């Protein structure tokens, strides 16, 4: 066998690798199209409903007046509420404690681990967006609910990206079985059982993480 040549059994592995690369490319193209569609829809909404000036969201005066007229008074809203929703509220808001603990833990995790690994930290502000409480057609409890939902879901998305970068650093390998709901990075991971040059390629995945520099002018969370 010539020096550097792969065993005959590497043929299917090489073909599988090319297929995996093509699938990863398609996934990235789909994600790019989804992002473009989301951006266009958001721009259209802004043109019709509101404008963003810095960190402020501004509605037309007529829209603000209409929103205030649509707001239900608190007692009226409580009277129309489903009793099952009211009974579940303490259990829903009890989750605030583990969420806050997770938030603090993630900050510590990134500060220690990501700095030691020399990879960029995930910016918390990119994922936790709280702005729906400014909507005039929501009453006080509805605004509180929206703040809670924005925080909880944003925190989970923030955790997901931190975990995804950690997985890329330590184990960028796909599972043998389908993994529904996998993070976007997963599509580019190595195929299950593709052992050729694993440790060399692992270092390439790690190097790719270090090259994900923040946007110019941005600050870490």
N, C-alpha and C positions, 0 to 999 in steps of 0.2 A: 504494500500500500504506500503511495507517495507520501512524503512528509506533509503534515497538515491536512491531509484528506480526511473526510468524515467517513465513518462506517456506512455500509450500504443501507443499513436501517435508518440512517438519517434522512433518506429521501422523503418519506412521508412526513417526517418532522418538519423538514424544510418547506414542503408544500403546505402543511398546516400553518406554519409560521406566516407564509405569504397570505393565506386566507385570513388569518387572524389580523394581520396588518390592514388588509382591505376592509374587514369588518370594522376595525377601529377607525379607519378613515371615514367610513360611512356614518358611524355614530357621531364623530366630530362634526361632519357636514350637517347632519340633522340638528345637532345642538346649536350650530351656528345659525341655521335657518330659523329655529325656534326663538333664539335670542333676537334675531332681526325682526321677526314677526312681533314679538313682545314689545320691542322698541317702537315700531311703527304704530302699534295699537295705543301705546302709552302717549306717543306724540299726538295722535288724533284726539285722545281724551283730553289732553291738556289744552289743545286748541279750542275744543268745544266747551269744556267745563271749567278749567282753571289754568292759572299760570304759576310757575315756580320762580320766585325771586330769591336767590341765595338759598336759605333754609326755610323761607316762608312760602306758604301756599296761599294764593289769592284767588278768590272767586269774584265774578262780576256781582255788582250790588244787587241786581235782580235775583241772582242765584242765591245769595246770602239771605235775602228776605224770604224767598220761597222755602229755604231750608228751615228757617225759624218757624214758619207757619206749619211745617210738617212735623215738628218735634212734639212728641207726646209728653204730657206732664207726668211726673213721676208716679203720682197716685193712680192716674189712669192706666199707665203702663203696667204697674204692679197688679191692678185689678184684672187686667187682661192676660196676665202671665199664666202659663201652664204650671199647675202645682208641682208637677214632676220636675220641671226645670228649677223651681225654687228649692225643692228638697235636695236636688243634686248639687246646688251651689257650694255648700260647705266642703264637699268632697273635691270639687273642681279647684277651689281656691286653696285647699290644703296642699296642693301640689306646688304652691309658690315656694315653700321651704326647700324641697329637693331641687327645684330649678335654680334658686339662688345659690345653694351649696354647689351645684354643678357649675354655675357661672364662675364662682370664685375658684373652684378646682381647675377649670379649664385655663384660667388666667395664670395660675401657678404652673400648670403642666407646660404651657407654651413658653413661659418665661425660663423654665429650667431646661426642658427637653429640646425644644426647637433651637434654643441658643447653643446647646451642646452639639446638636446635629448640624448647626449652621444652615438652617433652612428658614425661609421667611415665615413670620408669624401671620396667622389669619387675622384680618382686621375685623373686630367685633362689630363695628359700626356698619360694615357692608352687609351684615346679615340681620341685625336687630333694628327694625324700622318701626318707630312708634310715631304715628302722625294722625291716625283716624280720630283721636280724641278732640281734634280741632273742628270736626264736622258739626255744624250748628243744628242739624236735624236729629242728633242723638241726645238723649237725656243723660243725667249723671251716671246712672248705673250702666247704660249702654256704652258710654265712653270708657268707663272702668273695664268693662268686658273686652273692649277693643284693645286697650292698653295691654291687658293680660295676654290676649291671644297673640298680639304682635310680638310681645316679649318671649312667650313660650315657643312659638313656632320659629321665630328668628334664632332663638338660642339653640334649638334642635338643628337648624340648618348650619349654624356656626360650629356646633359639635361635630356634625357630619363631615365638614371640610377638614377640621382638625384631625379626625379619625382617618379620613381618606389620605391625608398627607403622611400620617404615621404609618398607614398600611403600605403606601408606596415606598416608604423608607425601609421598612422591615420585611415586607412579604408581598411584593407585587405579582402575585400569582392568582389566576382565576380558579374558581372552584370547579370540581368535576361536574356538579349539578348546577342547574340554573339558579341564579341568586336574584330573585325579583327585588326591585328597588335599589339596585346597586348604585353607588355614587358614580359621577361621570368619569373619574379617573380609572375606574375598574375596567372599562372597555379596552384600555391600552395596556393592561397587564399581560404577563406571559401566560401562555396556554398551560393548562394543567398537564403535568407530565413532560413538558418541553424542557429537558434538563441540560441541553447543550449550552455550554459557556454560561451557566446560570450565574455564577458569582461575578463574572465580568459584566454581564448585563444588569445585575443588581446594582453595581456601582454606577452604571449609566443612569438608572432610574434615580438614584440618589443625587447624582450630579444635576440631573434635570430639575430636581426640586430646588437646589441651591441657586439655579439660574432664574427662578421665578421671582424676580425683583419687584418690589412695589412700584406703582405708577409714579412718575415724577411729581414731586410736591406732596405725595401722600405721607402719612405718618402711621406707624404701627399703633394698634389699639392698646 
